[in-house]
């Protein structure tokens, strides 16, 4: 048997109808969950989702709220550092968040899930409190505490939270992952508001410590709520999705989508500033984008479980590419808020569904944590270079049309590649079905 046929054996991802190929999804169109679909019961499954939600809420929030940090660093706290230099703090944190996914995921596959969560939580909290001790204009203290330390903590928790929640829902993984991923956007919005309000009143150290104490409580609660489900069977020798063509195409698609898609998120505040909008309106427009992204990570996940994750992902990616061009009309307050809501929603949906797409392309016997973690590596690289590349494209003259076209073209190309990946995947599955009939 060839590697390709061996990989396809036992696969249950979508071919036309998602439910036709996976018996475990029967009845889900009516929203009825059979107890047999939860390895350790529905209550523990949903409590685990809640626990993973709290962990993501606290950790990924530090990434999604960095706009507030960056504004304060540039204007007051790090006067000797340029905006470009400061952007490496968030670039490094995102790189570690996604780049450590394979390590965290692999440790989960080996049965060390609780130890990974505990270690990541402790490193994150220690670094968060150390950030409150950073001195003014000491760039190395910021990058060590926030970029390296908090980045390692986020990276150890990120993929394990997704994988652990998904293992409780063999037939509805997209909605479980969507809820967990949405936590980072909700947390980013809440953290942004808290820090933005506390720094002027109580100073940077007190604002950071208050937020860190909030994270301490939620991380402790989240770790206690999690139940680790039984591990699935290990992959059969010779079965690996890492060399499967649709999987590789999906990784390339994710890289392009992240590389282009992050431009509006990184530069929307500067874009609004350059169009002379009120600072208060700009802040809440960015917060609206964060909350819209959070809802976008949940709502389409429901339809993905019902109608098929690959098709839903492609539709959201195409719409997201179109929404990028709405930024041409965002030079006034009304246009800005419309763009923030629409782009945030569909960017959230496409990024949220990326992980369920990866799991839909892998056999049930595969080491899920390792495969999902490996898929994060190209996205991590795109996240690291996305901001500097975007800045180079618009240049010092702020040619926004170049950045908008860059985003739209890359997002459109990403969606097109995913269409090709789905068709190859379907063809392979049909060939296997014909061979066994």
PyMOL commands that set and color helices and strands:
alter all, ss='L'
color gray80, all
select helices_A, chain A and resi 3-8+18-21+23-25+28-30+35-37+42-59+61-64+66-77+83-99+101-109+113-131+139-167+173-202+204-225+241-243+245-274+279-307+309-329+333-360+368-394+400-436
alter helices_A, ss='H'
color red, helices_A
deselect
rebuild
show_as cartoon
